[in-house]
């Protein structure tokens, strides 16, 4: 078929096609973040469905960095056996999997952690106080990311992804909306990217040159005083200089009303790939593979984006919640659009303690 089903590689990781399952919050881990049989089953189903690369949901690297209930964790060695079982199940099904590493920062799930949320600075967005990180504490969090990357490598994951998007901690450092610091971690973008760059360099020293290390970053925050495209490009160039292997381009903050990372109402091809314009700007500057997420729903749009060189990989989350076998369906020649209606009802299952699933499909069955 087209370039979409070419064999490619990201550093030392070979991929069977150019489709990526973008990280999404499954809500299927145990209370302490441990892998469960349900989570293993979800990952195995995706691998059997033909997606080239699975990126796990955000795994919190330290206890105060947990973002929500039943979230996957990567903060203590006792979690490694479960992580290994998950990676092994994906490999047995013929897939590849990367562990996404994250810290919620300002948006931590404090009612569960019992600890104050931490932040680059106190932006006055809430009456709830946040603990402003000291430089030493930033270094401690760096070490937590490194430890999580070591755990992922030991568990057999094919790589790691640093989560620096959507308003989580590293996104907060990048964004002037959150980051009002006046030290070496604040001010211009060269300083605001410093925390992410230091984490990247430390992870690279730990995992070696050939182990894939990816990053997910916002092209824009789409809010007043937020991260904008020129600064996002500059930050990404610095990360490339510091050995990042691929960039997944997203945008928006979870607290935005309309321009969130998972926008509703993607009903036509013209509404798809809503970060495509920014991706074109990235491709002129960034010399590593670019993964494009955001409203991808149809085969023709995916094919065009790859054939035109706008991005190197197509990333999706909600369509693969609705249809885990979507990629195999397209590979077979059935090129009908994804059945996902972009209503975001899939996350209601997490709130009910049932994990993420397509509520709409169940109602229609």
C-alpha positions as CSV (number, residue, x, y, z in Angstrom):
1,X,0.0,0.0,0.0
2,X,1.2,3.6,0.6
3,X,4.0,4.9,2.8
4,X,1.7,4.5,5.8
5,X,2.6,0.8,5.8
6,X,6.3,1.1,5.3
7,X,8.7,-0.3,7.8
8,X,10.6,2.6,9.5
9,X,12.7,3.1,12.6
10,X,13.1,5.6,15.4
11,X,16.7,5.2,16.6
12,X,17.0,1.5,17.4
13,X,13.3,0.8,17.3
14,X,11.9,-0.7,14.1
15,X,8.2,-0.1,13.4
16,X,5.9,-2.0,11.0
17,X,3.9,1.0,10.0
18,X,3.5,4.8,10.6
19,X,0.5,4.6,12.9
20,X,1.0,5.4,16.6
21,X,-1.4,5.0,19.5
22,X,-1.0,8.3,21.3
23,X,-1.0,8.1,25.1
24,X,-4.4,8.3,26.7
25,X,-5.5,7.9,30.3
26,X,-6.8,4.3,30.6
27,X,-7.7,4.4,34.3
28,X,-7.1,0.7,34.6
29,X,-4.1,0.6,36.9
30,X,-4.2,-0.5,40.6
31,X,-4.5,2.2,43.3
32,X,-0.7,2.3,43.7
33,X,-0.1,2.5,39.9
34,X,0.6,-1.1,39.4
35,X,-0.2,-2.9,36.1
36,X,-3.4,-5.0,36.1
37,X,-4.6,-7.8,33.9
38,X,-7.2,-5.4,32.4
39,X,-4.4,-2.9,31.4
40,X,-2.4,-5.7,29.9
41,X,-5.4,-6.8,27.9
42,X,-6.0,-3.3,26.6
43,X,-2.4,-3.0,25.4
44,X,-2.4,-6.5,23.9
45,X,-5.6,-5.7,22.0
46,X,-4.0,-2.6,20.5
47,X,-1.0,-4.6,19.4
48,X,-3.2,-7.3,17.8
49,X,-5.1,-4.5,16.1
50,X,-2.1,-3.6,14.0
51,X,-0.9,-0.2,15.4
52,X,2.8,0.2,14.7
53,X,3.7,1.8,18.1
54,X,1.8,2.0,21.4
55,X,2.6,4.9,23.7
56,X,1.4,4.0,27.2
57,X,-0.8,6.4,29.2
58,X,1.2,8.9,31.3
59,X,3.0,7.0,34.1
60,X,3.7,9.2,37.1
61,X,7.4,9.2,38.1
62,X,7.0,10.3,41.7
63,X,4.1,9.9,44.1
64,X,3.3,13.6,44.4
65,X,3.2,13.8,40.5
66,X,0.1,11.5,40.2
67,X,-2.6,13.1,38.0
68,X,-5.6,11.0,38.7
69,X,-7.0,7.8,40.1
70,X,-6.0,4.4,38.7
71,X,-3.2,6.0,36.8
72,X,-0.2,3.9,35.7
73,X,2.9,4.4,37.9
74,X,6.7,4.2,37.3
75,X,8.1,5.4,40.6
76,X,9.2,2.3,42.6
77,X,11.0,-0.9,41.6
78,X,8.1,-3.0,42.9
79,X,6.1,-1.9,39.8
80,X,8.7,-3.3,37.3
81,X,7.4,-6.9,37.2
82,X,3.9,-5.7,36.1
83,X,5.4,-3.3,33.6
84,X,7.4,-6.2,32.2
85,X,4.3,-8.3,31.9
86,X,2.7,-5.5,29.9
87,X,5.7,-5.0,27.6
88,X,5.9,-8.8,27.1
89,X,2.3,-9.1,26.2
90,X,2.6,-6.4,23.5
91,X,5.7,-8.0,22.1
92,X,4.0,-11.4,22.0
93,X,1.2,-9.8,20.0
94,X,3.8,-8.4,17.5
95,X,3.7,-4.8,18.7
96,X,6.1,-2.2,20.1
97,X,5.5,-0.1,23.2
98,X,7.0,3.0,24.7
99,X,6.4,4.1,28.3
100,X,5.3,7.7,28.7
101,X,6.8,9.4,31.7
102,X,5.0,12.3,33.4
103,X,4.6,14.5,36.4
104,X,1.3,16.4,36.9
105,X,2.9,19.3,38.7
106,X,0.3,22.0,39.4
107,X,-2.5,19.7,38.4
108,X,-1.7,16.8,40.8
109,X,-4.4,14.6,42.3
110,X,-3.7,15.9,45.8
111,X,-6.7,14.2,47.5
112,X,-5.1,10.8,46.7
113,X,-1.4,11.7,47.1
114,X,-1.9,13.6,50.4
115,X,0.8,16.0,49.4
116,X,0.8,19.5,48.1
117,X,1.0,20.0,44.4
118,X,4.3,21.4,43.1
119,X,4.7,24.0,40.3
120,X,7.4,26.1,38.6
121,X,5.8,29.2,40.2
122,X,2.6,30.3,41.8
123,X,0.7,31.9,38.8
124,X,-2.4,32.9,40.8
125,X,-4.7,30.6,38.8
126,X,-6.2,29.1,42.0
127,X,-6.8,29.9,45.6
128,X,-5.3,26.5,46.5
129,X,-1.6,27.1,47.2
130,X,1.0,25.2,45.3
131,X,4.6,24.5,46.4
132,X,7.0,26.4,44.2
133,X,9.9,24.1,43.3
134,X,13.4,25.0,44.4
135,X,16.4,24.3,42.0
136,X,17.4,21.4,44.2
137,X,13.8,20.0,44.0
138,X,13.9,20.3,40.2
139,X,17.0,18.2,40.2
140,X,15.3,15.6,42.5
141,X,12.4,15.4,40.0
142,X,14.9,15.0,37.2
143,X,16.3,12.0,39.0
144,X,12.8,10.5,39.3
145,X,12.4,10.7,35.6
146,X,15.7,9.0,35.1
147,X,14.7,6.2,37.6
148,X,11.5,5.7,35.7
149,X,13.3,5.4,32.4
150,X,15.6,2.9,33.9
151,X,12.6,0.9,35.1
152,X,11.1,1.0,31.6
153,X,14.3,-0.2,30.0
154,X,14.6,-3.0,32.5
155,X,11.0,-4.0,32.0
156,X,11.6,-4.4,28.3
157,X,9.8,-1.3,26.9
158,X,11.1,-0.3,23.4
159,X,11.6,3.3,24.5
160,X,10.3,6.1,26.7
161,X,8.5,9.3,26.0
162,X,8.9,12.5,28.1
163,X,5.5,14.1,28.6
164,X,6.0,17.9,28.1
165,X,2.5,18.8,26.8
166,X,-1.0,19.6,27.9
167,X,-0.2,21.5,31.1
168,X,1.6,18.8,33.1
169,X,4.8,19.8,34.9
170,X,7.3,20.0,32.1
171,X,4.6,21.8,29.9
172,X,4.2,24.2,32.9
173,X,7.9,25.0,32.8
174,X,7.7,25.6,29.0
175,X,4.7,27.9,29.3
176,X,4.8,31.5,30.4
177,X,1.2,31.0,31.4
178,X,2.5,28.9,34.4
179,X,6.2,29.8,34.6
180,X,6.9,33.2,36.2
181,X,10.3,32.2,37.6
182,X,13.2,34.6,37.5
183,X,16.1,32.1,37.9
184,X,17.8,29.8,35.4
185,X,14.5,27.9,34.8
186,X,12.4,31.0,33.9
187,X,12.3,33.9,31.5
188,X,13.3,33.2,27.9
189,X,12.5,29.9,26.3
190,X,16.2,28.8,26.5
191,X,15.6,28.8,30.3
192,X,12.1,27.5,30.3
193,X,13.2,24.4,28.4
194,X,16.1,23.8,30.8
195,X,14.2,21.4,33.1
196,X,13.1,19.2,30.1
197,X,16.6,19.3,28.6
198,X,18.3,18.3,31.8
199,X,15.9,15.4,32.2
200,X,16.6,14.3,28.6
201,X,20.3,14.4,29.0
202,X,20.2,12.5,32.3
203,X,17.9,9.9,30.8
204,X,20.2,9.5,27.8
205,X,23.2,8.9,30.1
206,X,21.2,6.2,31.8
207,X,19.7,4.3,28.9
208,X,22.5,4.7,26.3
209,X,22.7,6.2,22.8
210,X,20.6,3.6,20.9
211,X,17.5,3.5,23.2
212,X,14.7,5.6,21.8
213,X,13.8,8.7,23.9
214,X,10.8,10.7,22.5
215,X,9.0,13.8,23.7
216,X,5.4,15.0,23.5
217,X,5.2,18.8,23.3
218,X,2.6,21.5,22.7
219,X,2.9,23.5,19.5
220,X,0.8,26.1,21.2
221,X,-1.1,26.3,24.5
222,X,-4.0,28.1,22.8
223,X,-4.5,30.4,25.8
224,X,-3.7,33.9,26.9
225,X,0.1,34.2,27.8
226,X,0.6,30.6,26.8
227,X,3.4,28.9,24.8
228,X,3.4,29.9,21.2
229,X,4.8,28.3,18.1
230,X,8.1,30.2,17.8
231,X,9.0,29.3,21.4
232,X,7.8,25.7,20.9
233,X,10.0,25.4,17.8
234,X,13.0,26.8,19.7
235,X,12.5,24.5,22.6
236,X,12.3,21.5,20.3
237,X,15.5,22.5,18.5
238,X,17.2,22.6,21.9
239,X,15.8,19.1,22.7
240,X,17.1,17.8,19.3
241,X,20.5,19.2,20.0
242,X,20.4,17.3,23.3
243,X,19.6,13.9,21.6
244,X,15.8,13.6,21.5
245,X,14.9,10.9,18.9
246,X,11.4,11.9,17.9
247,X,8.8,14.6,18.7
248,X,5.1,14.0,19.1
249,X,3.3,17.3,18.3
250,X,0.2,18.2,20.2
251,X,-1.4,21.3,21.7
252,X,-3.8,22.9,24.1
253,X,-4.2,22.6,27.9
254,X,-6.5,20.4,29.8
255,X,-8.0,23.4,31.5
256,X,-9.0,25.2,28.2
257,X,-12.7,25.3,27.5
258,X,-12.6,24.7,23.8
259,X,-9.0,24.2,22.4
260,X,-8.2,21.2,24.5
261,X,-5.9,18.4,23.3
262,X,-9.0,16.2,22.6
263,X,-11.4,18.4,20.7
264,X,-15.0,17.5,20.2
265,X,-16.9,17.4,17.0
266,X,-14.4,16.1,14.4
267,X,-17.0,15.2,11.8
268,X,-15.2,15.9,8.4
269,X,-11.8,15.7,6.9
270,X,-11.3,19.5,7.0
271,X,-11.7,19.3,10.8
272,X,-9.0,16.7,11.2
273,X,-5.3,17.1,11.9
274,X,-5.9,20.3,13.7
275,X,-2.2,20.9,14.4
276,X,-1.2,20.4,10.7
277,X,-0.2,24.0,10.1
278,X,2.1,23.9,13.0
279,X,3.5,20.6,11.9
280,X,4.5,22.1,8.6
281,X,6.5,24.7,10.5
282,X,8.2,22.0,12.6
283,X,9.2,20.0,9.5
284,X,11.2,23.0,8.2
285,X,13.2,23.2,11.4
286,X,13.3,19.8,13.1
287,X,15.6,17.1,11.8
288,X,14.1,14.2,13.7
289,X,10.9,12.1,13.0
290,X,7.7,14.1,13.7
291,X,4.6,12.3,15.1
292,X,1.3,14.3,14.5
293,X,-1.6,13.8,16.8
294,X,-4.9,15.8,17.0
295,X,-8.2,14.8,15.3
296,X,-6.8,12.2,12.8
297,X,-9.8,10.1,11.8
298,X,-9.6,9.2,8.1
299,X,-7.2,7.2,5.9
300,X,-7.0,9.8,3.1
301,X,-6.0,12.6,5.5
302,X,-3.3,10.3,7.1
303,X,-2.1,9.3,3.6
304,X,-1.8,12.9,2.5
305,X,0.0,14.1,5.6
306,X,2.7,11.4,5.2
307,X,3.0,11.7,1.4
308,X,3.3,15.5,1.5
309,X,6.0,15.2,4.2
310,X,4.0,17.2,6.8
311,X,4.8,14.5,9.4
312,X,6.5,11.1,9.6
313,X,3.9,9.3,11.8
314,X,0.1,9.6,12.4
315,X,-0.9,9.4,16.0
316,X,-4.4,8.6,17.3
317,X,-6.0,7.9,20.7
318,X,-9.9,8.1,20.7
319,X,-10.3,6.3,17.3
320,X,-8.4,3.3,18.8
321,X,-10.6,3.4,21.9
322,X,-13.6,2.9,19.6
323,X,-11.8,0.5,17.2
324,X,-8.6,-1.2,18.5
325,X,-8.4,-3.0,15.2
326,X,-8.7,0.1,13.0
327,X,-5.2,-0.1,11.5
328,X,-5.7,-3.7,10.5
329,X,-9.0,-2.7,8.9
330,X,-7.4,-0.1,6.8
331,X,-4.5,-2.4,5.9
332,X,-7.1,-4.9,4.6
333,X,-8.4,-2.3,2.2
334,X,-11.5,-1.2,4.1
335,X,-10.7,2.5,4.2
336,X,-13.9,3.8,5.8
337,X,-13.4,6.6,8.2
338,X,-12.9,5.8,11.9
339,X,-16.2,5.2,13.7
340,X,-15.1,7.6,16.5
341,X,-17.6,10.6,16.8
342,X,-15.2,12.7,19.0
343,X,-17.7,13.2,21.8
344,X,-15.2,12.5,24.6
345,X,-17.7,10.2,26.3
346,X,-14.9,7.6,26.5
347,X,-13.5,9.2,29.6
348,X,-16.7,8.8,31.6
349,X,-15.7,5.2,32.2
350,X,-12.7,6.3,34.1
351,X,-14.8,8.5,36.4
352,X,-17.0,5.5,37.1
353,X,-14.0,3.4,38.0
354,X,-14.5,1.2,34.9
355,X,-11.5,2.4,32.8
356,X,-11.6,4.1,29.4
357,X,-14.0,2.6,26.8
358,X,-16.3,3.9,24.1
359,X,-19.6,4.6,25.8
360,X,-21.2,5.7,22.6
361,X,-20.4,2.3,20.9
362,X,-21.9,0.5,23.8
363,X,-25.1,2.5,23.6
364,X,-25.4,1.9,19.9
365,X,-24.9,-1.9,20.3
